[in-house]
Amino acid sequence: MNRIRLESGSQPIPGWKLTELRGKGGFAEVWEAVSPDGQRCAIKFMASRNSASSIKEMKIIQAIQKLKHSSLLRMERIWSIPEYIVIAMELADGSLFDLLEAYQNEYSTAMTPDVVLHYLVSVADGLDYLNAHQHPFEGRTVGFQHADVKPSNLLLVGDTAKLADFGLCRPTSMLSQQQEKSGTLDFAAPEVHRGILADSSDQYSLAVTYFHLRTAQFPFPAITSGFKREHSYQRPAPNLAGVSREEARVLERALDLEPSRRWPNCRAMMAAMNEACGTNHQTPVPSSKYGAVMV
């Protein structure tokens, strides 16, 4: 079997022409491409690890594709081809990680509260929609924990940040449940280190993301030894010296080791942060009970 070639001008999916490599990680590549009808888009090629995990991953991504919310990156098509799961999605201008780097290069500083809230308020709305136990999946009603919230997975489309990269999403039907340990160590909630996902695990990662965008630092010493159970119990109190005391109070609750003591949801955390910062950023679209915009 000929190996699939990912290069400019190639068409690994007939009719979808790759034009430029936009990003590359350990398990995926993202290309700018032109669709059969001439529209610019992004195509992500995710390495298939084995048949069982790939089928599970594909089913979850297909379920996320059906969800409609202004803060979830739109996925147009999903394919399974030899070696890859392939996703065609709307083209982003960059990520909040890129924006943080631009601020550091241009102004030698991280981002101000006003700018961070401008983007994260709508992200919080999207997370609450995703997390709410209201989505059909394999005969059950579930929520989805994104399980990898971080600046590089919050993509800029115009003047809005959208949740992207749903490869680690997991369905949840209880306040907390056993799951495989996965995610990014510096952003993962402590319960993830003992193989548990809680309804507020994404909120914890969003709080770390807020602090990182504000300071270009992390509230805890770096974890370099992988996921370990002791990290869920022996984590020191967060060092939040880089933000105002008012901001720190909001983050302290969101970063609580006990998931049930965090904010009721991500929007409540952002509302408290708006009050702490004296701003009034709101979701830029009308919202339903769960923050969804159903179209």
Backbone as numpy.savetxt, mean C-alpha at the origin, in Angstrom:
# Nx Ny Nz CAx CAy CAz Cx Cy Cz
10.72 -24.33 -24.42 9.88 -23.14 -24.42 10.77 -21.89 -24.42
10.48 -20.96 -25.31 11.25 -19.72 -25.36 10.95 -18.86 -24.14
11.98 -18.31 -23.55 11.83 -17.43 -22.39 11.21 -16.11 -22.83
10.26 -15.61 -22.05 9.61 -14.34 -22.37 10.61 -13.21 -22.22
10.66 -12.35 -23.23 11.61 -11.23 -23.22 10.90 -9.95 -22.82
11.40 -9.32 -21.77 10.88 -8.03 -21.33 11.88 -6.97 -21.77
11.55 -6.28 -22.86 12.42 -5.24 -23.39 11.59 -4.27 -24.21
12.12 -3.08 -24.39 11.40 -2.05 -25.14 11.06 -2.55 -26.54
9.80 -2.39 -26.93 9.34 -2.80 -28.23 8.74 -4.19 -28.27
8.95 -4.99 -27.22 8.41 -6.34 -27.22 6.94 -6.35 -26.83
6.25 -7.44 -27.14 4.83 -7.61 -26.81 4.65 -8.97 -26.12
5.03 -9.07 -24.85 4.83 -10.34 -24.13 3.37 -10.75 -24.07
2.48 -9.74 -24.05 1.04 -9.95 -24.21 0.69 -9.39 -25.58
0.22 -10.20 -26.52 -0.04 -9.71 -27.88 -0.91 -8.46 -27.88
-0.42 -7.44 -28.57 -1.15 -6.19 -28.69 -0.75 -5.14 -27.66
-0.05 -5.55 -26.60 0.39 -4.64 -25.54 1.90 -4.45 -25.70
2.31 -3.27 -26.15 3.71 -3.03 -26.50 4.45 -2.31 -25.37
5.53 -2.91 -24.91 6.35 -2.29 -23.87 7.16 -1.15 -24.47
7.25 -0.02 -23.72 7.99 1.12 -24.23 9.15 1.54 -23.34
9.00 1.42 -22.00 10.04 1.91 -21.10 9.94 1.20 -19.75
11.08 0.76 -19.22 11.11 0.17 -17.89 10.93 1.28 -16.86
9.93 1.14 -15.98 9.65 2.16 -14.98 10.14 1.79 -13.59
10.35 0.51 -13.33 10.82 0.09 -12.02 11.09 -1.40 -11.99
12.03 -1.80 -11.11 12.41 -3.21 -11.04 12.79 -3.55 -9.62
12.20 -4.64 -9.10 12.53 -5.12 -7.77 12.96 -6.57 -7.83
13.00 -7.20 -6.65 13.47 -8.57 -6.60 12.53 -9.55 -7.28
11.22 -9.25 -7.28 10.25 -10.21 -7.80 9.35 -9.63 -8.88
9.57 -8.39 -9.30 8.65 -7.79 -10.26 9.35 -6.71 -11.07
8.79 -6.48 -12.26 9.20 -5.35 -13.11 7.93 -4.60 -13.52
8.04 -3.28 -13.61 6.93 -2.46 -14.09 7.38 -1.72 -15.35
6.60 -1.87 -16.41 6.91 -1.24 -17.69 5.81 -0.27 -18.08
6.19 0.85 -18.67 5.21 1.66 -19.38 4.93 0.96 -20.70
3.68 1.00 -21.12 3.30 0.26 -22.32 2.19 1.02 -23.05
1.91 0.55 -24.25 0.79 1.07 -25.05 -0.19 -0.08 -25.26
-1.45 0.15 -24.93 -2.48 -0.88 -25.05 -2.90 -1.05 -26.50
-3.66 -2.08 -26.81 -4.11 -2.28 -28.20 -4.90 -1.10 -28.76
-5.56 -0.32 -27.89 -6.32 0.84 -28.39 -5.52 2.13 -28.31
-4.18 2.01 -28.10 -3.30 3.17 -28.17 -3.17 3.97 -26.89
-3.69 3.46 -25.77 -3.61 4.18 -24.50 -2.33 3.83 -23.75
-1.71 4.85 -23.13 -0.55 4.60 -22.28 -1.01 3.96 -20.97
-0.25 2.99 -20.51 -0.62 2.30 -19.27 0.67 1.76 -18.65
0.53 1.11 -17.50 1.64 0.42 -16.87 1.33 -1.08 -16.87
2.35 -1.89 -17.06 2.19 -3.34 -16.97 3.21 -3.87 -15.98
2.70 -4.60 -14.99 3.56 -5.18 -13.96 3.70 -6.68 -14.21
4.93 -7.15 -14.20 5.24 -8.57 -14.35 5.73 -9.09 -13.01
4.92 -9.92 -12.37 5.24 -10.47 -11.06 5.67 -11.93 -11.22
6.85 -12.24 -10.73 7.36 -13.61 -10.86 6.43 -14.59 -10.16
6.09 -15.68 -10.83 5.29 -16.76 -10.24 6.22 -17.68 -9.47
6.00 -17.80 -8.16 6.91 -18.60 -7.34 6.61 -20.10 -7.45
5.37 -20.47 -7.30 4.97 -21.87 -7.53 3.47 -21.87 -7.81
2.96 -22.96 -8.29 1.58 -22.98 -8.77 0.57 -22.68 -7.67
0.73 -23.24 -6.48 -0.25 -23.05 -5.41 -0.31 -21.60 -4.95
0.85 -21.01 -4.66 0.86 -19.62 -4.19 0.44 -18.66 -5.29
0.79 -18.97 -6.54 0.43 -18.09 -7.65 -1.08 -18.07 -7.87
-1.72 -19.25 -7.76 -3.18 -19.31 -7.92 -3.86 -18.50 -6.82
-3.39 -18.66 -5.57 -3.95 -17.91 -4.45 -3.78 -16.40 -4.66
-2.58 -16.01 -5.06 -2.28 -14.60 -5.29 -3.15 -14.03 -6.41
-3.29 -14.80 -7.48 -4.09 -14.36 -8.62 -5.55 -14.16 -8.22
-6.11 -15.06 -7.42 -7.49 -14.94 -6.99 -7.71 -13.67 -6.17
-6.77 -13.37 -5.28 -6.91 -12.17 -4.44 -6.81 -10.92 -5.29
-5.85 -10.87 -6.21 -5.70 -9.70 -7.07 -6.93 -9.51 -7.94
-7.50 -10.60 -8.45 -8.73 -10.50 -9.24 -9.88 -9.96 -8.40
-9.94 -10.33 -7.13 -10.99 -9.81 -6.25 -10.78 -8.32 -6.01
-9.53 -7.90 -5.81 -9.24 -6.47 -5.61 -9.57 -5.68 -6.88
-9.33 -6.27 -8.04 -9.61 -5.59 -9.31 -11.07 -5.17 -9.40
-11.97 -5.94 -8.82 -13.39 -5.64 -8.91 -13.82 -4.49 -8.00
-12.97 -4.12 -7.04 -13.33 -3.05 -6.11 -13.12 -1.70 -6.79
-14.04 -0.79 -6.58 -13.98 0.53 -7.21 -13.89 1.61 -6.14
-12.76 2.26 -6.11 -12.55 3.36 -5.16 -11.50 4.29 -5.75
-11.69 5.58 -5.55 -10.81 6.56 -6.16 -9.38 6.49 -5.63
-9.16 5.85 -4.48 -7.81 5.76 -3.91 -7.16 4.39 -4.11
-7.78 3.52 -4.90 -7.16 2.26 -5.28 -6.73 2.35 -6.74
-5.47 2.04 -7.02 -4.99 2.11 -8.39 -5.80 1.16 -9.26
-6.29 1.67 -10.36 -7.17 0.89 -11.24 -6.38 -0.16 -12.01
-6.84 -1.41 -11.92 -6.24 -2.51 -12.68 -7.16 -2.86 -13.84
-6.63 -2.80 -15.06 -7.43 -3.01 -16.26 -7.58 -4.49 -16.63
-6.46 -5.20 -16.66 -6.46 -6.60 -17.08 -5.48 -7.39 -16.22
-5.74 -8.68 -16.06 -4.83 -9.57 -15.34 -4.67 -10.84 -16.15
-3.42 -11.27 -16.33 -3.14 -12.50 -17.06 -2.22 -13.39 -16.23
-2.24 -14.68 -16.52 -1.24 -15.60 -16.01 -0.54 -16.20 -17.22
0.76 -15.97 -17.32 1.55 -16.49 -18.42 2.74 -17.23 -17.82
3.45 -18.04 -18.60 4.61 -18.75 -18.05 5.57 -17.79 -17.33
5.86 -18.08 -16.09 6.81 -17.36 -15.24 6.23 -16.13 -14.56
5.07 -15.61 -15.01 4.60 -14.34 -14.48 3.09 -14.29 -14.26
2.70 -13.50 -13.25 1.36 -12.91 -13.20 1.52 -11.51 -13.75
0.66 -11.12 -14.68 0.81 -9.85 -15.38 -0.42 -8.98 -15.13
-0.18 -7.72 -14.77 -1.27 -6.80 -14.47 -1.10 -5.53 -15.29
-2.11 -5.19 -16.09 -2.15 -3.91 -16.79 -2.95 -2.94 -15.93
-2.38 -1.76 -15.66 -3.01 -0.83 -14.73 -2.78 0.60 -15.18
-3.49 1.52 -14.50 -3.34 2.92 -14.89 -1.92 3.38 -14.62
-1.43 4.29 -15.44 -0.05 4.76 -15.37 0.08 5.86 -14.33
1.01 5.69 -13.41 1.26 6.69 -12.37 2.44 7.57 -12.75
2.52 8.72 -12.09 3.62 9.66 -12.35 4.84 9.37 -11.47
4.65 8.59 -10.44 5.72 8.30 -9.48 5.08 7.82 -8.20
5.83 7.85 -7.11 5.32 7.40 -5.82 5.63 8.45 -4.75
5.06 8.26 -3.57 5.38 9.16 -2.46 6.83 9.00 -2.02
7.41 7.83 -2.26 8.84 7.66 -2.01 9.65 8.57 -2.93
9.26 8.61 -4.21 9.94 9.49 -5.16 9.78 10.96 -4.75
8.57 11.32 -4.30 8.32 12.69 -3.90 9.16 13.08 -2.69
9.30 12.16 -1.73 10.15 12.42 -0.57 11.59 12.65 -1.00
12.08 11.83 -1.92 13.44 12.02 -2.43 13.60 13.36 -3.12
12.56 13.79 -3.86 12.61 15.09 -4.54 12.68 16.22 -3.53
11.91 16.12 -2.46 11.97 17.15 -1.40 13.35 17.21 -0.77
13.94 16.05 -0.52 15.26 16.04 0.09 16.32 16.61 -0.84
16.21 16.29 -2.13 17.19 16.79 -3.09 17.03 18.28 -3.34
15.77 18.75 -3.38 15.50 20.15 -3.73 15.59 21.07 -2.52
15.06 20.60 -1.38 14.95 21.48 -0.21 15.77 21.01 0.98
16.43 19.87 0.86 17.21 19.29 1.95 16.35 19.09 3.20
15.11 18.70 3.00 14.21 18.47 4.11 13.18 17.42 3.70
12.49 16.88 4.69 11.38 15.97 4.39 10.13 16.80 4.12
8.97 16.18 4.11 7.74 16.84 3.69 7.01 17.48 4.88
6.32 18.58 4.63 5.60 19.28 5.67 4.29 18.55 5.99
3.71 18.79 7.18 2.44 18.14 7.52 1.34 18.39 6.49
1.29 19.63 5.97 0.24 19.97 5.02 0.33 19.11 3.77
1.54 18.89 3.27 1.72 18.09 2.06 1.42 16.62 2.34
1.93 16.11 3.45 1.71 14.70 3.78 0.22 14.41 3.94
-0.48 15.27 4.65 -1.92 15.07 4.86 -2.69 15.19 3.56
-2.24 16.07 2.67 -2.91 16.21 1.38 -3.03 14.85 0.69
-1.98 14.04 0.78 -1.98 12.75 0.11 -2.55 11.62 0.98
-2.24 11.61 2.26 -2.59 10.45 3.07 -4.03 10.42 3.54
-4.72 11.55 3.54 -6.13 11.53 3.92 -6.93 10.65 2.95
-6.69 10.82 1.66 -7.43 9.99 0.69 -6.94 8.54 0.71
-5.64 8.33 0.99 -5.14 6.96 1.13 -5.83 6.27 2.30
-6.00 6.99 3.41 -6.69 6.43 4.58 -8.11 6.03 4.23
-8.78 6.83 3.44 -10.13 6.52 3.01 -10.15 5.22 2.20
-9.18 5.08 1.30 -9.09 3.86 0.51 -8.77 2.64 1.36
-7.91 2.80 2.35 -7.58 1.68 3.23 -8.79 1.24 4.03
-9.56 2.19 4.55 -10.75 1.81 5.31 -11.76 1.06 4.44
-11.89 1.48 3.20 -12.75 0.75 2.27 -12.24 -0.66 2.04
-10.93 -0.78 1.79 -10.33 -2.09 1.55 -10.45 -2.99 2.78
-10.21 -2.42 3.97 -10.20 -3.20 5.21 -11.58 -3.62 5.68
-12.63 -2.89 5.30 -13.98 -3.15 5.82 -14.46 -4.54 5.42
-15.09 -5.24 6.34 -15.58 -6.59 6.08 -16.89 -6.51 5.28
-16.74 -6.23 3.99 -17.90 -6.03 3.13 -17.73 -6.56 1.72
-16.60 -7.25 1.45 -16.28 -7.65 0.09 -16.49 -9.16 -0.10
-17.15 -9.56 -1.19 -17.32 -11.00 -1.44 -16.02 -11.63 -1.92
-15.71 -12.79 -1.35 -14.50 -13.52 -1.76 -14.67 -14.99 -1.41
-14.72 -15.82 -2.42 -14.81 -17.28 -2.26 -15.96 -17.67 -1.33
-17.12 -17.07 -1.53 -18.30 -17.44 -0.76 -18.38 -16.83 0.63
-17.43 -15.95 0.96 -17.43 -15.29 2.27 -17.50 -13.78 2.08
-17.81 -13.07 3.16 -17.70 -11.63 3.18 -16.47 -11.28 4.00
-15.53 -10.58 3.38 -14.23 -10.35 4.01 -13.82 -8.89 3.89
-12.82 -8.53 4.68 -12.04 -7.33 4.44 -10.72 -7.75 3.82
-9.98 -6.79 3.31 -8.64 -7.08 2.80 -7.63 -6.18 3.51
-6.64 -6.78 4.12 -5.50 -6.03 4.62 -4.48 -5.93 3.48
-4.04 -4.71 3.19 -3.06 -4.51 2.12 -1.77 -5.23 2.45
-1.32 -5.12 3.71 -0.17 -5.85 4.25 1.19 -5.36 3.74
1.23 -4.26 3.00 2.52 -3.70 2.60 2.39 -2.20 2.31
1.74 -1.49 3.23 1.58 -0.03 3.07 2.92 0.64 3.34
3.41 1.40 2.38 4.67 2.14 2.50 4.72 3.15 1.37
5.59 4.17 1.45 5.59 5.24 0.44 5.76 4.76 -0.99
6.57 3.73 -1.22 6.79 3.27 -2.61 5.58 2.56 -3.19
4.62 2.17 -2.34 3.39 1.54 -2.83 2.21 2.51 -2.86
2.47 3.79 -2.64 1.46 4.83 -2.76 1.83 5.67 -3.97
1.11 5.44 -5.07 1.50 6.02 -6.35 0.76 7.31 -6.63
1.46 8.22 -7.29 0.91 9.54 -7.61 0.27 9.50 -8.99
-1.02 9.79 -9.02 -1.75 9.90 -10.27 -2.36 11.30 -10.27
-1.77 12.20 -11.07 -2.19 13.59 -10.99 -1.84 14.15 -9.62
-2.83 14.70 -8.92 -2.61 15.31 -7.61 -3.08 14.41 -6.48
-3.20 13.10 -6.75 -3.74 12.16 -5.77 -2.77 11.00 -5.58
-2.71 10.49 -4.35 -1.96 9.27 -4.07 -2.93 8.10 -4.03
-2.54 6.99 -4.67 -3.40 5.81 -4.72 -2.65 4.59 -4.22
-3.39 3.72 -3.52 -2.84 2.44 -3.08 -2.55 1.55 -4.28
-1.38 0.95 -4.29 -1.00 0.05 -5.37 -0.29 -1.17 -4.79
0.07 -2.09 -5.66 0.81 -3.29 -5.31 0.04 -4.15 -4.31
-0.90 -4.92 -4.82 -1.79 -5.72 -3.98 -1.35 -7.18 -3.89
-0.09 -7.44 -4.22 0.40 -8.81 -4.24 0.43 -9.50 -2.89
0.51 -8.72 -1.80 0.53 -9.30 -0.46 -0.81 -9.17 0.26
-1.82 -8.63 -0.40 -3.15 -8.48 0.21 -3.66 -9.83 0.71
-4.33 -9.78 1.86 -4.89 -11.00 2.43 -6.32 -10.75 2.89
-7.23 -11.69 2.62 -8.61 -11.55 3.10 -8.68 -11.80 4.60
-9.49 -11.02 5.30 -9.69 -11.19 6.74 -11.17 -11.21 7.03
-11.59 -12.09 7.93 -12.99 -12.18 8.31 -13.20 -12.04 9.81
-12.09 -11.82 10.55 -12.16 -11.62 12.00 -11.32 -10.41 12.36
-11.43 -9.95 13.63 -10.63 -8.82 14.08 -9.15 -9.09 13.95
-8.76 -10.34 14.14 -7.38 -10.75 13.90 -7.37 -12.23 13.56
-6.40 -12.63 12.77 -6.34 -14.03 12.37 -4.92 -14.39 11.95
-4.64 -15.67 11.96 -3.33 -16.16 11.59 -3.10 -15.95 10.10
-1.90 -15.47 9.77 -1.50 -15.30 8.37 -0.01 -15.53 8.27
0.46 -15.79 7.06 1.90 -15.90 6.86 2.56 -14.56 7.13
3.80 -14.60 7.57 4.55 -13.37 7.86 5.05 -12.78 6.55
4.60 -11.59 6.22 5.03 -10.97 4.96 4.89 -9.46 5.08
5.56 -8.75 4.19 5.53 -7.30 4.19 6.94 -6.75 4.23
7.05 -5.47 4.57 8.35 -4.79 4.64 8.68 -4.52 6.10
9.82 -5.02 6.57 10.13 -5.05 8.00 9.95 -3.71 8.69
10.45 -2.63 8.12 10.40 -1.33 8.78 9.00 -0.76 8.90
8.05 -1.29 8.13 6.69 -0.77 8.14 5.68 -1.76 8.75
6.07 -2.99 8.95 5.14 -4.03 9.39 4.74 -3.85 10.85
3.47 -4.10 11.15 2.95 -4.03 12.51 3.56 -5.16 13.35
3.68 -4.95 14.67 4.33 -5.97 15.51 3.64 -7.32 15.48
2.30 -7.33 15.37 1.60 -8.62 15.36 1.96 -9.47 14.14
2.40 -8.81 13.06 2.79 -9.55 11.86 3.99 -10.45 12.16
4.82 -10.04 13.12 6.00 -10.83 13.48 5.63 -12.15 14.16
4.41 -12.27 14.66 3.98 -13.56 15.20 2.92 -14.22 14.32
2.86 -13.76 13.06 2.00 -14.41 12.09 0.54 -14.08 12.23
0.22 -12.85 12.63 -1.16 -12.42 12.81 -1.40 -11.12 12.03
-2.54 -11.06 11.34 -3.02 -9.81 10.75 -4.23 -9.35 11.52
-4.22 -8.09 11.96 -5.35 -7.50 12.66 -6.03 -6.49 11.75
-7.24 -6.10 12.11 -7.95 -5.10 11.31 -7.21 -3.77 11.28
-6.33 -3.53 12.26 -5.60 -2.26 12.33 -4.14 -2.39 11.91
-3.75 -3.52 11.32 -2.35 -3.69 10.90 -1.96 -2.68 9.83
-2.85 -2.42 8.87 -2.55 -1.42 7.84 -2.45 -0.02 8.44
-3.27 0.26 9.47 -3.20 1.57 10.13 -1.81 1.79 10.73
-1.26 0.76 11.36 0.08 0.86 11.92 1.09 1.24 10.83
1.02 0.55 9.68 1.95 0.84 8.58 1.73 2.25 8.03
0.48 2.71 8.02 0.21 4.07 7.57 0.83 5.09 8.51
0.81 4.81 9.81 1.43 5.71 10.79 2.94 5.77 10.58
3.58 4.62 10.33 5.01 4.63 10.04 5.29 5.41 8.76
4.42 5.23 7.77 4.56 5.96 6.51 4.46 7.47 6.74
3.49 7.90 7.54 3.36 9.33 7.85 4.65 9.85 8.46
5.16 9.15 9.46 6.38 9.62 10.14 7.56 9.64 9.17
7.66 8.63 8.32 8.79 8.57 7.38 8.73 9.72 6.37
7.54 10.04 5.87 7.41 11.16 4.93 7.71 12.50 5.61
7.41 12.60 6.89 7.65 13.85 7.63 9.11 14.02 8.00
9.84 12.92 8.20 11.18 13.03 8.77 12.28 12.33 7.96
11.89 11.48 7.01 12.84 10.62 6.28 13.53 9.64 7.23
12.95 9.43 8.40 13.47 8.49 9.40 12.38 7.47 9.73
12.73 6.52 10.60 11.77 5.55 11.10 11.62 5.71 12.61
10.45 5.41 13.16 10.25 5.61 14.60 10.90 4.54 15.47
11.44 3.48 14.84 12.08 2.39 15.58 13.42 2.07 14.95
14.33 1.48 15.72 15.58 1.00 15.12 15.29 -0.01 14.02
16.11 -0.03 13.00 15.90 -0.93 11.87 15.94 -2.39 12.32
15.05 -3.20 11.75 15.05 -4.64 11.99 15.70 -5.30 10.78
16.80 -5.98 11.02 17.55 -6.56 9.90 17.55 -8.08 9.91
16.94 -8.67 10.94 17.06 -10.12 11.12 15.82 -10.88 10.65
14.92 -10.22 9.93 13.73 -10.89 9.44 12.60 -10.89 10.46
11.49 -11.52 10.09 10.33 -11.58 10.97 10.60 -12.56 12.11
10.53 -12.05 13.34 10.73 -12.90 14.52 9.69 -12.55 15.57
9.20 -13.58 16.27 8.13 -13.40 17.23 8.49 -12.38 18.31
9.76 -12.37 18.73 10.14 -11.45 19.81 10.01 -9.98 19.42
10.05 -9.69 18.11 9.90 -8.30 17.67 8.51 -7.76 17.96
7.54 -8.62 18.17 6.19 -8.16 18.44 6.00 -7.77 19.90
6.93 -8.20 20.77 6.78 -7.93 22.21 7.89 -7.04 22.77
9.04 -7.03 22.13 10.20 -6.35 22.69 10.57 -5.08 21.93
9.63 -4.54 21.18 9.92 -3.31 20.44 9.94 -2.13 21.41
10.94 -1.25 21.32 10.97 -0.09 22.22 9.88 0.91 21.88
9.64 1.86 22.80 8.69 2.93 22.51 9.18 3.70 21.28
8.26 4.17 20.43 8.71 4.88 19.22 9.39 6.19 19.56
10.44 6.49 18.83 11.13 7.79 18.94 10.50 8.72 17.92
9.66 9.64 18.38 8.91 10.53 17.49 9.38 11.97 17.61
10.66 12.14 17.94 11.19 13.48 18.18 11.18 14.35 16.92
11.06 13.75 15.76 11.12 14.53 14.53 9.86 15.26 14.15
8.76 15.03 14.91 7.49 15.71 14.61 7.03 16.46 15.86
5.99 17.26 15.71 5.48 18.03 16.84 4.87 17.10 17.89
4.76 17.60 19.12 4.17 16.79 20.18 2.74 16.41 19.85
2.01 17.32 19.19 0.62 17.03 18.81 0.56 15.89 17.80
1.44 15.92 16.80 1.49 14.82 15.83 1.89 13.51 16.52
2.85 13.61 17.44 3.35 12.42 18.13 2.24 11.72 18.90
1.35 12.48 19.52 0.26 11.87 20.29 -0.64 11.03 19.38
-0.89 11.52 18.18 -1.72 10.77 17.24 -0.99 9.49 16.82
0.29 9.62 16.52 1.07 8.46 16.07 1.25 7.43 17.17
1.41 7.88 18.40 1.60 6.93 19.51 0.43 5.96 19.61
-0.77 6.46 19.43 -1.94 5.57 19.50 -1.94 4.61 18.31
-1.66 5.10 17.13 -1.66 4.24 15.94 -0.55 3.20 15.99
0.53 3.48 16.73 1.67 2.58 16.82 1.64 1.71 18.08
0.50 1.66 18.74 0.39 0.84 19.94 0.67 -0.63 19.61
1.38 -1.31 20.52 1.67 -2.73 20.29 0.40 -3.57 20.26
-0.62 -3.14 20.96 -1.88 -3.87 21.01 -2.82 -3.33 19.94
-3.18 -4.12 18.93 -4.00 -3.64 17.81 -5.33 -3.01 18.25
-5.95 -3.53 19.29 -7.27 -3.03 19.69 -7.22 -1.64 20.31
-6.02 -1.17 20.68 -5.90 0.16 21.30 -5.58 1.25 20.28
-5.48 0.89 19.02 -5.21 1.89 17.98 -6.49 2.66 17.65
-6.42 3.57 16.70 -7.59 4.34 16.30 -8.65 3.42 15.70
-9.93 3.80 15.78 -10.99 2.94 15.24 -10.78 2.57 13.78
-10.21 3.48 13.00 -9.89 3.22 11.60 -8.89 4.26 11.12
-8.47 4.14 9.88 -7.45 5.05 9.35 -7.97 6.48 9.20
-9.24 6.62 8.85 -9.81 7.96 8.70 -9.86 8.68 10.04
-10.15 7.96 11.12 -10.15 8.57 12.46 -8.75 9.06 12.81
-7.73 8.27 12.45 -6.36 8.70 12.69 -6.03 9.97 11.92
-6.44 10.03 10.65 -6.16 11.21 9.84 -6.96 12.43 10.31
-8.18 12.21 10.79 -8.97 13.32 11.33 -8.27 13.90 12.55
-7.74 13.02 13.41 -7.02 13.48 14.59 -5.74 14.21 14.18
-5.09 13.74 13.12 -3.86 14.39 12.66 -4.18 15.76 12.05
-5.29 15.86 11.33 -5.72 17.17 10.83 -5.88 18.15 11.98
-6.53 17.71 13.04 -6.75 18.58 14.20 -5.43 18.94 14.86
-4.53 17.95 14.96 -3.24 18.20 15.59 -2.41 19.22 14.82
-2.55 19.20 13.49 -1.74 20.07 12.62 -2.46 21.37 12.26
-3.73 21.49 12.68 -4.48 22.70 12.35 -4.82 22.81 10.89
-4.97 21.66 10.23 -5.33 21.64 8.81 -6.73 21.07 8.66
-7.22 21.05 7.42 -8.58 20.56 7.19 -8.65 19.78 5.88
-7.69 18.87 5.70 -7.70 18.07 4.48 -8.79 17.02 4.57
-9.56 16.92 3.51 -10.65 15.96 3.46 -10.54 15.13 2.19
-11.17 13.97 2.21 -11.19 13.14 1.02 -11.81 13.93 -0.13
-11.16 13.99 -1.30 -11.62 14.87 -2.37 -12.83 14.39 -3.14
-13.48 13.29 -2.69 -14.66 12.79 -3.37 -15.69 12.41 -2.33
-16.99 12.43 -2.68 -18.01 12.00 -1.72 -17.78 10.56 -1.31
-18.06 10.24 -0.07 -17.81 8.90 0.44 -19.10 8.29 0.99
-19.19 6.95 0.90 -20.29 6.23 1.52 -19.89 5.89 2.94
-20.64 5.02 3.58 -20.36 4.61 4.95 -18.93 4.12 5.11
-18.41 3.41 4.11 -17.08 2.83 4.22 -16.04 3.61 3.42
-16.36 4.80 2.96 -15.41 5.55 2.18 -15.31 5.10 0.75
-16.30 4.38 0.25 -16.22 3.86 -1.12 -16.92 4.79 -2.09
-16.39 4.85 -3.28 -17.07 5.52 -4.38 -17.40 4.44 -5.39
-18.61 3.99 -5.40 -18.99 2.87 -6.25 -19.41 3.37 -7.63
-18.71 2.91 -8.65 -19.03 3.32 -10.02 -19.15 2.08 -10.89
